[in-house]
């Protein structure tokens, strides 16, 4: 009996362990799946948060409201071409007419088209076709096409503005990220020095004055860290706005290779700007459109020839008292020639106003061309100066690092005071900040130069 009970107890324990093992396996399985799922989510979030400059530009051109509005404006301008071209095609409209009158009465006054009033019903169609208006419609069509091309160039100019804003915001985020790394490294390095000085003070090898200077140095580094973190958040918001996104998003941006040095002369850049800037191309189209419109207004003074045809049917004509010799249908055609004689100088005023607007467009083109010439030169000089600053800032950083190493060594050997060490630390931090600023200043200036020359892509 005892052995039987023991056997039964062992079997129950075995069953219990088997169920526990199953529960443990299930928990491990769920845990594994959860970890994998979290890993996939993290990988996906990392993929979404990583951003290149080309991706940022693509997002901006797709989503920015200024670009979308400019595209709609260009589409509307293209529809204006169809609107003006409609004059080339015939105009047809149908008519249904019903008349109720006293029997055998006569017309006394008014605008009805028959002297005898008869109750009747009829339907018909009228077709008008322009034969010639002395070139006015062709000039209007040409003007509208040029205006549409100008609108397309304005759309491209808007894209350039958005791309420049994206480039600027992108490089500012990279600058803020680099400055934050400098601040973090500065805090770590100065914290190490503070710990060393604190240990020396505890061992009575340094005075508390040295520790005070070390504490001030660490506090300055932490203030720089807080400031750069705040600046990074603000620049992330600027990038989100530049890309035309509604909600603020944080991205890990990919570095952009440093552009090559600017050319030795600004002359080819000026030629490229004159040929490529969409604002100039659009203003040239607007100027041509204005002169085409002026010619169309001049053509108002010339004759216009149109053809007109009508046809219709009067049902049950015998039942309304008309003679049987009158047919129950009608057709007619005519040619109209309109010759302007005098309208209070209306056409002359419209022609003169169109000529003045064309001359205004010419001066606007000249003004923008001179402004672009100036902007290209300024952008070129800024880019040249920015490229030179990179090399100088790199040399300054190397010298600052060497000075800090020497100051650290002299302080460790008790050959100099903590003041020299903290000054060397401050000099190195400033040199690192200047090196970062020089790099991204040049990238910003190069983007501006490409924008001014019409080569920003």
C-alpha positions as CSV (number, residue, x, y, z in Angstrom):
1,X,0.0,0.0,0.0
2,X,2.8,2.4,0.8
3,X,4.6,1.6,-2.4
4,X,1.4,2.1,-4.3
5,X,0.8,5.4,-2.7
6,X,4.4,6.4,-3.4
7,X,4.0,5.5,-7.0
8,X,0.8,7.4,-7.3
9,X,2.4,10.5,-5.7
10,X,5.4,10.3,-8.0
11,X,3.1,10.1,-11.0
12,X,1.1,13.1,-9.8
13,X,4.4,15.0,-9.3
14,X,5.4,14.0,-12.8
15,X,2.2,15.2,-14.3
16,X,2.5,18.5,-12.3
17,X,6.0,19.0,-13.6
18,X,4.9,18.3,-17.1
19,X,2.2,21.0,-16.9
20,X,4.7,23.4,-15.4
21,X,7.1,22.8,-18.2
22,X,4.4,23.4,-20.7
23,X,3.6,26.7,-19.0
24,X,7.2,27.7,-18.9
25,X,7.7,26.9,-22.6
26,X,4.6,28.9,-23.5
27,X,6.0,31.9,-21.5
28,X,9.4,31.6,-23.1
29,X,7.7,31.4,-26.5
30,X,5.6,34.5,-25.9
31,X,8.6,36.3,-24.4
32,X,10.6,35.4,-27.5
33,X,7.9,36.7,-29.8
34,X,7.5,39.8,-27.8
35,X,11.2,40.5,-28.0
36,X,11.2,39.9,-31.7
37,X,8.3,42.1,-32.2
38,X,9.9,44.9,-30.2
39,X,13.0,44.4,-32.2
40,X,11.1,44.7,-35.4
41,X,9.3,47.8,-34.2
42,X,12.6,49.4,-33.1
43,X,14.2,48.5,-36.4
44,X,11.2,50.0,-38.2
45,X,11.3,53.2,-36.1
46,X,15.1,53.5,-36.7
47,X,14.4,53.1,-40.4
48,X,11.7,55.8,-40.3
49,X,13.8,58.2,-38.2
50,X,16.8,57.9,-40.5
51,X,16.8,60.6,-43.2
52,X,19.0,61.7,-46.1
53,X,19.0,65.1,-47.7
54,X,17.6,63.6,-50.9
55,X,14.7,62.0,-49.0
56,X,14.0,65.3,-47.2
57,X,13.9,67.1,-50.5
58,X,11.5,64.5,-52.0
59,X,9.2,64.8,-49.1
60,X,9.1,68.6,-49.3
61,X,8.4,68.7,-53.0
62,X,5.5,66.2,-52.5
63,X,4.0,67.7,-49.3
64,X,4.8,71.4,-49.0
65,X,1.7,73.6,-49.5
66,X,3.6,76.3,-51.4
67,X,4.6,73.7,-54.0
68,X,1.1,72.3,-54.3
69,X,-0.4,75.7,-54.6
70,X,2.0,76.7,-57.3
71,X,1.2,73.5,-59.2
72,X,-2.5,74.3,-59.1
73,X,-1.8,77.8,-60.3
74,X,0.1,76.3,-63.3
75,X,-2.8,74.0,-64.1
76,X,-5.2,76.9,-64.0
77,X,-3.0,78.8,-66.4
78,X,-3.0,75.9,-68.8
79,X,-6.8,75.9,-68.7
80,X,-6.7,79.5,-69.7
81,X,-5.2,78.5,-73.0
82,X,-8.1,76.2,-73.7
83,X,-10.5,79.0,-72.7
84,X,-9.0,81.4,-75.2
85,X,-8.7,78.8,-78.0
86,X,-12.5,78.2,-77.7
87,X,-13.0,81.2,-80.0
88,X,-11.6,79.1,-82.9
89,X,-14.5,76.6,-82.6
90,X,-18.2,77.0,-83.6
91,X,-20.7,77.9,-80.9
92,X,-24.0,76.1,-81.1
93,X,-27.1,76.4,-78.9
94,X,-30.7,75.2,-79.1
95,X,-33.9,77.2,-78.6
96,X,-37.5,76.3,-77.6
97,X,-40.0,79.1,-78.2
98,X,-43.7,79.2,-77.4
99,X,-45.9,82.2,-78.2
100,X,-49.5,82.9,-76.9
101,X,-51.3,85.8,-78.6
102,X,-54.7,87.1,-79.6
103,X,-55.9,85.7,-82.9
104,X,-55.1,87.9,-85.9
105,X,-53.7,90.7,-83.7
106,X,-50.9,92.9,-84.8
107,X,-47.6,94.0,-83.2
108,X,-47.7,97.5,-81.8
109,X,-44.5,97.8,-79.8
110,X,-41.7,95.6,-78.4
111,X,-39.1,93.3,-79.8
112,X,-41.0,90.2,-81.1
113,X,-39.7,89.3,-84.5
114,X,-42.9,89.1,-86.5
115,X,-45.5,91.9,-87.1
116,X,-48.4,89.5,-86.8
117,X,-48.9,87.8,-83.4
118,X,-49.7,84.1,-83.7
119,X,-49.9,81.5,-81.0
120,X,-47.3,78.8,-81.9
121,X,-44.5,76.6,-80.7
122,X,-41.2,75.9,-82.3
123,X,-37.7,74.6,-81.7
124,X,-34.4,75.2,-83.5
125,X,-30.6,75.5,-83.4
126,X,-28.2,78.3,-84.0
127,X,-24.6,77.9,-85.0
128,X,-22.0,80.8,-84.9
129,X,-18.5,80.5,-86.3
130,X,-15.7,83.0,-86.2
131,X,-14.1,83.4,-89.6
132,X,-11.5,86.0,-88.8
133,X,-10.9,88.8,-86.2
134,X,-7.8,90.1,-87.9
135,X,-5.4,88.1,-85.7
136,X,-6.8,89.0,-82.3
137,X,-7.6,85.5,-81.2
138,X,-4.3,84.1,-82.4
139,X,-2.4,86.7,-80.4
140,X,-4.6,86.0,-77.3
141,X,-3.8,82.3,-77.6
142,X,-0.1,83.0,-77.9
143,X,-0.3,85.3,-74.9
144,X,-2.1,82.7,-72.8
145,X,0.4,80.0,-73.7
146,X,3.3,82.2,-72.7
147,X,1.6,83.0,-69.5
148,X,1.1,79.3,-68.8
149,X,4.8,78.7,-69.4
150,X,5.6,81.6,-67.1
151,X,3.4,79.9,-64.4
152,X,5.2,76.7,-64.9
153,X,8.5,78.5,-64.3
154,X,7.1,80.1,-61.2
155,X,6.3,76.6,-60.0
156,X,9.9,75.7,-60.5
157,X,11.0,78.8,-58.7
158,X,8.7,77.8,-55.8
159,X,10.3,74.4,-55.7
160,X,13.8,76.0,-55.6
161,X,12.7,78.2,-52.6
162,X,11.4,75.1,-50.8
163,X,14.6,73.1,-51.6
164,X,16.8,75.9,-50.3
165,X,14.7,76.0,-47.1
166,X,15.1,72.2,-46.7
167,X,18.8,72.3,-47.3
168,X,19.2,75.1,-44.8
169,X,17.1,73.3,-42.2
170,X,18.8,70.0,-42.8
171,X,22.3,71.5,-42.3
172,X,21.1,73.3,-39.2
173,X,20.0,70.0,-37.7
174,X,23.3,68.4,-38.6
175,X,25.1,71.4,-37.0
176,X,23.0,71.1,-33.8
177,X,23.7,67.4,-33.6
178,X,27.4,68.0,-34.0
179,X,27.4,70.7,-31.4
180,X,25.5,68.5,-29.0
181,X,28.1,65.8,-29.5
182,X,30.8,68.4,-28.7
183,X,28.9,69.5,-25.6
184,X,28.5,65.9,-24.4
185,X,32.2,65.1,-24.9
186,X,33.1,68.4,-23.2
187,X,31.0,67.4,-20.2
188,X,32.6,64.0,-20.0
189,X,36.2,65.4,-20.3
190,X,35.7,68.1,-17.7
191,X,34.0,65.6,-15.4
192,X,37.1,63.5,-15.5
193,X,39.2,66.5,-14.6
194,X,36.8,67.4,-11.8
195,X,37.1,63.9,-10.4
196,X,40.9,64.0,-10.6
197,X,41.0,67.4,-8.8
198,X,38.5,66.2,-6.2
199,X,40.7,63.2,-5.5
200,X,43.8,65.5,-5.2
201,X,41.9,67.8,-2.8
202,X,40.8,64.9,-0.6
203,X,44.5,63.8,-0.4
204,X,45.5,67.3,0.5
205,X,47.5,67.7,-2.8
206,X,45.4,70.5,-4.2
207,X,43.5,73.3,-2.7
208,X,39.7,73.8,-2.8
209,X,40.3,76.7,-5.2
210,X,41.3,74.2,-7.8
211,X,38.1,72.2,-7.2
212,X,36.0,75.4,-7.5
213,X,37.6,76.1,-10.9
214,X,36.9,72.5,-12.0
215,X,33.3,72.8,-10.8
216,X,32.8,76.0,-12.8
217,X,34.3,74.4,-15.9
218,X,31.8,71.4,-15.6
219,X,28.9,73.8,-15.0
220,X,29.8,75.7,-18.1
221,X,29.9,72.5,-20.1
222,X,26.5,71.4,-18.8
223,X,25.0,74.8,-19.7
224,X,26.4,74.3,-23.2
225,X,24.9,70.9,-23.3
226,X,21.4,72.2,-22.3
227,X,21.6,75.0,-24.9
228,X,22.6,72.7,-27.7
229,X,19.9,70.2,-26.9
230,X,17.3,73.0,-27.0
231,X,18.7,74.2,-30.2
232,X,18.5,70.7,-31.7
233,X,14.8,70.4,-30.8
234,X,14.1,73.8,-32.4
235,X,16.0,72.9,-35.6
236,X,14.1,69.6,-35.8
237,X,10.9,71.6,-35.8
238,X,12.3,73.8,-38.5
239,X,13.1,70.8,-40.7
240,X,9.6,69.4,-40.2
241,X,8.1,72.7,-41.3
242,X,10.4,72.9,-44.3
243,X,9.3,69.5,-45.5
244,X,5.7,70.5,-45.3
245,X,4.8,68.0,-42.6
246,X,2.1,68.9,-40.0
247,X,3.5,67.1,-36.9
248,X,6.9,67.6,-35.5
249,X,9.2,64.6,-36.0
250,X,12.7,63.8,-34.9
251,X,15.1,62.4,-37.4
252,X,18.6,60.9,-37.4
253,X,20.2,62.7,-40.3
254,X,22.8,61.3,-42.6
255,X,25.9,63.3,-43.2
256,X,26.4,65.0,-46.5
257,X,29.8,65.0,-48.2
258,X,31.6,68.3,-48.1
259,X,31.1,70.1,-51.5
260,X,34.2,70.9,-53.6
261,X,35.8,74.3,-53.5
262,X,34.1,77.1,-55.5
263,X,35.5,77.9,-59.0
264,X,38.2,80.5,-59.2
265,X,35.9,83.0,-61.0
266,X,32.3,83.9,-60.7
267,X,31.8,84.6,-64.4
268,X,30.6,81.0,-65.3
269,X,28.2,81.2,-62.3
270,X,26.7,84.4,-63.5
271,X,26.2,82.9,-67.0
272,X,24.5,79.8,-65.4
273,X,22.2,82.0,-63.3
274,X,21.1,84.0,-66.4
275,X,20.3,80.8,-68.2
276,X,18.9,78.7,-65.4
277,X,17.1,80.8,-62.9
278,X,13.4,80.1,-63.2
279,X,12.4,83.6,-62.1
280,X,14.2,85.0,-65.1
281,X,12.8,82.5,-67.5
282,X,9.3,83.1,-66.2
283,X,9.7,86.9,-66.5
284,X,10.9,86.5,-70.1
285,X,7.7,84.5,-70.9
286,X,5.6,87.2,-69.1
287,X,7.3,89.9,-71.2
288,X,6.5,88.0,-74.4
289,X,3.0,87.4,-73.2
290,X,2.5,91.1,-72.5
291,X,3.6,92.1,-76.0
292,X,1.3,89.5,-77.5
293,X,-1.6,90.9,-75.5
294,X,-0.7,94.4,-76.7
295,X,-1.0,93.2,-80.3
296,X,-4.3,91.5,-79.5
297,X,-5.6,94.8,-78.1
298,X,-4.4,96.6,-81.3
299,X,-6.4,94.1,-83.4
300,X,-9.6,95.3,-81.8
301,X,-9.6,98.2,-84.2
302,X,-9.8,95.8,-87.3
303,X,-12.9,94.2,-88.8
304,X,-14.3,90.9,-87.5
305,X,-16.1,88.4,-89.8
306,X,-18.4,85.7,-88.4
307,X,-20.8,83.2,-90.0
308,X,-24.1,82.3,-88.6
309,X,-26.6,79.6,-89.4
310,X,-30.1,78.8,-88.0
311,X,-32.5,75.9,-88.5
312,X,-35.7,74.9,-86.8
313,X,-39.2,73.2,-87.0
314,X,-42.7,74.5,-86.2
315,X,-45.0,71.5,-85.5
316,X,-48.6,71.4,-86.7
317,X,-48.3,74.6,-88.6
318,X,-51.7,74.1,-90.4
319,X,-53.5,74.0,-87.0
320,X,-52.4,77.4,-85.9
321,X,-53.9,79.3,-88.9
322,X,-50.8,79.8,-91.0
323,X,-51.2,79.5,-94.8
324,X,-50.3,76.1,-96.1
325,X,-47.7,77.5,-98.4
326,X,-45.5,78.3,-95.4
327,X,-43.3,75.4,-94.7
328,X,-43.2,73.9,-91.2
329,X,-39.4,74.1,-91.1
330,X,-36.8,76.9,-91.7
331,X,-33.1,77.3,-92.5
332,X,-31.0,80.3,-93.0
333,X,-27.3,81.4,-93.1
334,X,-25.5,84.7,-93.0
335,X,-22.1,86.4,-92.8
336,X,-21.6,89.3,-90.5
337,X,-18.8,91.9,-90.9
338,X,-18.3,94.2,-87.9
339,X,-16.2,97.3,-88.6
340,X,-15.3,99.4,-85.6
341,X,-15.8,103.1,-86.3
342,X,-15.9,105.0,-82.9
343,X,-16.4,103.9,-79.3
344,X,-15.1,106.8,-77.3
345,X,-11.4,105.8,-77.7
346,X,-12.0,102.6,-75.8
347,X,-9.9,100.4,-78.0
348,X,-7.1,103.0,-78.1
349,X,-7.0,103.2,-74.3
350,X,-6.9,99.4,-74.0
351,X,-4.0,99.3,-76.6
352,X,-2.0,102.0,-74.8
353,X,-2.6,100.3,-71.4
354,X,-1.4,97.0,-72.7
355,X,1.8,98.6,-74.2
356,X,2.5,100.3,-70.8
357,X,2.2,96.9,-69.0
358,X,4.6,95.3,-71.6
359,X,7.1,98.0,-70.9
360,X,6.6,97.5,-67.2
361,X,7.3,93.8,-67.6
362,X,10.5,94.7,-69.4
363,X,11.7,96.8,-66.5
364,X,10.7,94.1,-64.0
365,X,12.9,91.6,-65.9
366,X,15.8,94.1,-65.9
367,X,15.4,94.7,-62.2
368,X,15.4,91.0,-61.3
369,X,18.3,90.3,-63.6
370,X,20.4,92.9,-61.9
371,X,19.4,91.6,-58.5
372,X,20.4,88.1,-59.4
373,X,23.7,89.3,-60.7
374,X,24.4,90.9,-57.3
375,X,23.1,87.9,-55.4
376,X,25.3,85.5,-57.3
377,X,28.4,87.6,-56.6
378,X,27.6,87.8,-52.9
379,X,26.9,84.1,-52.6
380,X,30.1,83.3,-54.5
381,X,32.3,85.5,-52.1
382,X,30.5,84.0,-49.1
383,X,31.2,80.4,-50.4
384,X,34.9,81.2,-51.0
385,X,35.3,82.7,-47.5
386,X,33.4,79.8,-46.0
387,X,35.7,77.3,-47.7
388,X,38.8,79.1,-46.4
389,X,37.4,79.1,-42.9
390,X,37.2,75.3,-42.8
391,X,41.0,75.0,-43.2
392,X,41.7,77.7,-40.7
393,X,39.3,76.3,-38.2
394,X,40.8,72.8,-38.5
395,X,44.3,74.3,-37.8
396,X,42.9,76.2,-34.8
397,X,41.4,73.0,-33.4
398,X,44.6,71.0,-33.8
399,X,46.5,73.8,-31.9
400,X,43.8,74.0,-29.2
401,X,44.0,70.2,-28.6
402,X,47.8,70.4,-28.4
403,X,47.6,73.3,-26.0
404,X,45.1,71.4,-23.8
405,X,47.3,68.3,-23.7
406,X,50.3,70.5,-22.7
407,X,48.2,72.3,-20.1
408,X,47.0,69.0,-18.7
409,X,50.5,67.6,-18.5
410,X,51.9,70.7,-16.8
411,X,49.0,70.7,-14.3
412,X,49.6,67.0,-13.5
413,X,53.2,67.8,-12.9
414,X,52.2,70.8,-10.8
415,X,54.0,73.2,-13.1
416,X,50.9,75.4,-13.8
417,X,47.7,76.4,-12.1
418,X,44.2,75.2,-12.7
419,X,43.5,78.5,-14.4
420,X,45.7,77.6,-17.3
421,X,44.0,74.2,-17.6
422,X,40.5,75.6,-17.6
423,X,41.5,78.2,-20.2
424,X,42.9,75.5,-22.4
425,X,39.7,73.5,-22.0
426,X,37.6,76.6,-22.9
427,X,39.9,77.2,-25.9
428,X,39.5,73.6,-27.2
429,X,35.7,73.8,-26.8
430,X,35.5,77.0,-28.7
431,X,37.8,75.7,-31.4
432,X,35.6,72.6,-31.8
433,X,32.5,74.8,-32.0
434,X,34.1,77.0,-34.7
435,X,35.2,73.9,-36.7
436,X,31.6,72.6,-36.7
437,X,30.2,76.0,-37.6
438,X,32.7,76.5,-40.4
439,X,31.8,73.1,-41.9
440,X,28.0,73.7,-41.9
441,X,28.3,77.3,-42.8
442,X,30.1,76.4,-46.0
443,X,27.5,73.7,-46.8
444,X,24.7,76.3,-46.3
445,X,26.6,78.9,-48.4
446,X,27.2,76.3,-51.1
447,X,23.5,75.5,-51.2
448,X,22.7,79.3,-51.5
449,X,25.3,79.5,-54.3
450,X,23.6,76.6,-56.2
451,X,20.2,78.2,-55.6
452,X,21.4,81.6,-57.0
453,X,22.9,79.9,-60.1
454,X,19.8,77.8,-60.7
455,X,21.6,74.5,-60.2
456,X,20.1,73.4,-56.9
457,X,18.7,69.9,-57.3
